Amino acid sequence: MEFVGSSQLHHRLAYRVQVTIGHMQHLFETGPDAWKQLGGLSERQRRLVISAVNYHSLIQPGRELLYKIYMGEDWQYPRLTDTSTLNGSLTKGAGLKPVVEFKARSVSKPKTAFTPHYFDLHHQLVDWNERYVLLTPDDATDMTVKARNLSARLPMRNQIYNYCELHFPLLFDQVRELLRRKREKAGYQAIEPYHPDSTSDLFARGAAHHPGSSIEPAQPDSSAPKAVIIAMHWLQPGGAERWAMETVALARKAGLLPIVITNNDSHQPWIVSKDLDDALVINLTFPAQESIGDVPLLRALFEQYNIRGVMIHHNQWMYDRLWWIKRYYPHTFIVDSLHILEYHDRGGYPNQSVSRDPYIDLHHVISPQLQDWLVNHHGIAAKKVVMAPLVGLTADQMNPQYKDRVQQDVFHVAFVGRMTRQKRPEAFINVAKEMERRFPGRFRFIMHGSGDMDLEVRKLLAKYGLGHVVERRDVSQPVSATYDWADALLITSINEGITLTTIEAISRGMPVLSADVGSQSTLVPAQGLLPRESLGLVRQSVRSLLRMDDYEQDRRRLWTVELERLQEFSRKESADSFFTRMLGEWAQ
Amino acid sequence: MNAVDNRRNVAAVVVTFNRLEKLKKVLASLESQTFLPKALIIVDNASTDGTADYLHEYQDAFPLGGKVELRIVTLPKNVGGAGGFSAGMREGYRMGLDYVWIFDDDGYPEPDALEKLLGGYEQATKALSPDIPFACSLIKYIDGTISEMNNPVPTWDWGRLRAMGLRDLVLIDQASFVSVLIPRWVMEAYGLPYKEYFIWFDDAEYTLRISRDCPGVQVLDSVVVHDMGENKGVNFSMINEKNAWKFAYGIRNQGSYRLHHKSLAHYLLFCAQVWYAMRSGGVDKKLRRQMYCKMIEAIRFNPSIDYPQL
């Protein structure tokens, strides 16, 4: 979510999308009529089209293709680069009529040949000299996509899951906690290094259409523009994305062309950001057109730009192709930013980072927990790991004033974050339920944020009859108002690194109670920490909130300790400062 | 560099076996092409009629020396047309050429045959798809009529290119190896013809294989004359003592293709068709038995694809 009102904090913490009508880089030429037609689209849609045409222009250099642009439904995601853009299965084949149609000629000039022939496992992906791009309406969100899925009858397994979650949220979370512990334990076991498949191996085991022959890319001219690749998850709100967009700005400031590659389905709302003006943006959708042993997109980029480095912000596609970069362009500096230890998907991105360590030059982490995990548990060389927090506090923020109680007779508790499983909103609701049951009228709550659990949250609040106790605010409302209203911030997350909300709350003069997860203990002392498992968390929250309500000096003492810890933590070199220095070196 | 390469380096591949006089005419036709191939690959299938000596002399006095690279591939034994085309195409691939243009030793291309063929292929790729896997010529008999046994099989939408204003281009998915232009990427992606087929159905199987996802194209104004003995098509009712050896390969190869690349039903239907054609044609019972044995042989006969890059 966006922290729209945090004007006292460094601007990164208050990352806002500034809409622009500027042009992104484009690697194609087309007539004025095409631009006029594209002008009829929203800025987001127009930029998505440019992103798609850039991709096709890069891997089909010199070719003129007919682009047909279609408008999809709000339950779809844009299709920009995948194989449906070749065969039109989701557009032309689905009976849609193009809203824009134009020819564009690629002006990409790589040094080696690019084939127009691509194959999946069994068939050729026939190229009919046309590309079919699917856009989505501007009111499409993850929720509208999810709502479509929810409208279908769910399998019995999911129905049982949803029933348990709605009727026994805490007990059910105890079961999930057991699984979490198991996964957490697995996260500390050795991780197998990644070995890219060879072309012959793949063909031999029937995983390729035909035996490939590796393509040796060429080196760029020394006069080629200096650039940096920023590999992101997607262009939509998220902690890692805020930091990634910050690095885009830092790259440009250093005089490097930012090349932004995303690899996850999204409506990409942040593509309109001013930070992406003049950047080269590629939003990959899959399955992509690649040959075994060759990465056409990267080959096209590396042959035309002096790519000094790659910064990875949760991008699996890039993790899987680092071997290629290091094989052919070994001097490219690879930096990976990790935010949080993950337990799903066999350890998520930290796992991938460890397994690709031979291709990574620097692991940037934002919390001591991750540093410890990488170095002490997975044997990553300490000199390759840098802990640089996403904190850049001004003098005022380093010495904030304690915020007195807003109302003496009612204690206000805030939840600020996305409504997702990771943030565990149901635990927060259960704290509210318990407080209201035991002390009616003494505590009031705000849940600020939205996400894919909005529906579950709504149902749970209705079921408990907490409409008058818990106020909901979405991202259109300034978060600063919520902080102004609150006497304490309660963080119920299942997993975190160090939350920006913790830093924000402390900087605004209020204490934080937090589940003892991730590196939260770096800022929150023992008296403010809560057990991770839901039942314990609710019990302890009740005790701690009551204590703070009864004893103002304890509320103040908790905040004072937290502030001291934040001040100590902020003395470390910030990620902003570290990356500014590093990008400056790359630009030379 | 363009994704669709403008390179036009062609290797003409001629496979010959004991037809020296016809071969000489083929070579003369090639020498008079308005667009010369970059290389000429002559595959001698262990001929015993003095072809080897002639080729030796031809090489010494090659009239296109300096313009066209001549490569003579002498095979240690006769491996049939299929083996010869496989070897010649492999050689063209090894030489790094962009296309192979293949034909038998009794196909005489008219002077502008290659120029028109290449031009037609390029028009088709530009208009329709760079993935068009092959182009073939219009094959005529020596008397100027159409060659009965070399007619390609058009696709259901054969007139698509014509509707786009390209009047001499027809979409096809099956052709015989008399003037077929095959791009290098096709050999890499789909391999070479099955050399194990020896003769018969190797061309049909190969062109069907490479046009499975995107059709090939026949260029009607590229003409090659096929100097065969008699201008008539063939079917299984024509089996006799003289031609049975050839039909035997045909039945084994086609049976194998139907069973291993289509389905059991296709195979059984094919067997029924052969049975019916032989019966209605009054084919000798001994020969019929021989052909039934070939149908059975087809069950175990399933060669694997050779890739030139391996």
Boltz contact constraints between the chains, C-beta under 6 A:
constraints:
  - contact:
      token1: [A, 60]
      token2: [B, 3]
      max_distance: 6.0
  - contact:
      token1: [A, 61]
      token2: [B, 3]
      max_distance: 6.0
  - contact:
      token1: [A, 62]
      token2: [B, 2]
      max_distance: 6.0
  - contact:
      token1: [A, 63]
      token2: [B, 3]
      max_distance: 6.0
  - contact:
      token1: [A, 113]
      token2: [B, 1]
      max_distance: 6.0
  - contact:
      token1: [A, 114]
      token2: [B, 3]
      max_distance: 6.0
  - contact:
      token1: [A, 116]
      token2: [B, 3]
      max_distance: 6.0
  - contact:
      token1: [A, 116]
      token2: [B, 4]
      max_distance: 6.0
  - contact:
      token1: [A, 116]
      token2: [B, 130]
      max_distance: 6.0
  - contact:
      token1: [A, 117]
      token2: [B, 131]
      max_distance: 6.0
  - contact:
      token1: [A, 117]
      token2: [B, 185]
      max_distance: 6.0
  - contact:
      token1: [A, 123]
      token2: [B, 213]
      max_distance: 6.0
  - contact:
      token1: [A, 124]
      token2: [B, 131]
      max_distance: 6.0
  - contact:
      token1: [A, 124]
      token2: [B, 213]
      max_distance: 6.0
  - contact:
      token1: [A, 126]
      token2: [B, 129]
      max_distance: 6.0
  - contact:
      token1: [A, 126]
      token2: [B, 131]
      max_distance: 6.0
  - contact:
      token1: [A, 126]
      token2: [B, 213]
      max_distance: 6.0
  - contact:
      token1: [A, 126]
      token2: [B, 214]
      max_distance: 6.0
  - contact:
      token1: [A, 127]
      token2: [B, 129]
      max_distance: 6.0
  - contact:
      token1: [A, 127]
      token2: [B, 130]
      max_distance: 6.0
  - contact:
      token1: [A, 127]
      token2: [B, 131]
      max_distance: 6.0
  - contact:
      token1: [A, 128]
      token2: [B, 129]
      max_distance: 6.0
  - contact:
      token1: [A, 210]
      token2: [B, 189]
      max_distance: 6.0
  - contact:
      token1: [A, 211]
      token2: [B, 307]
      max_distance: 6.0
  - contact:
      token1: [A, 211]
      token2: [B, 310]
      max_distance: 6.0
  - contact:
      token1: [A, 213]
      token2: [B, 309]
      max_distance: 6.0
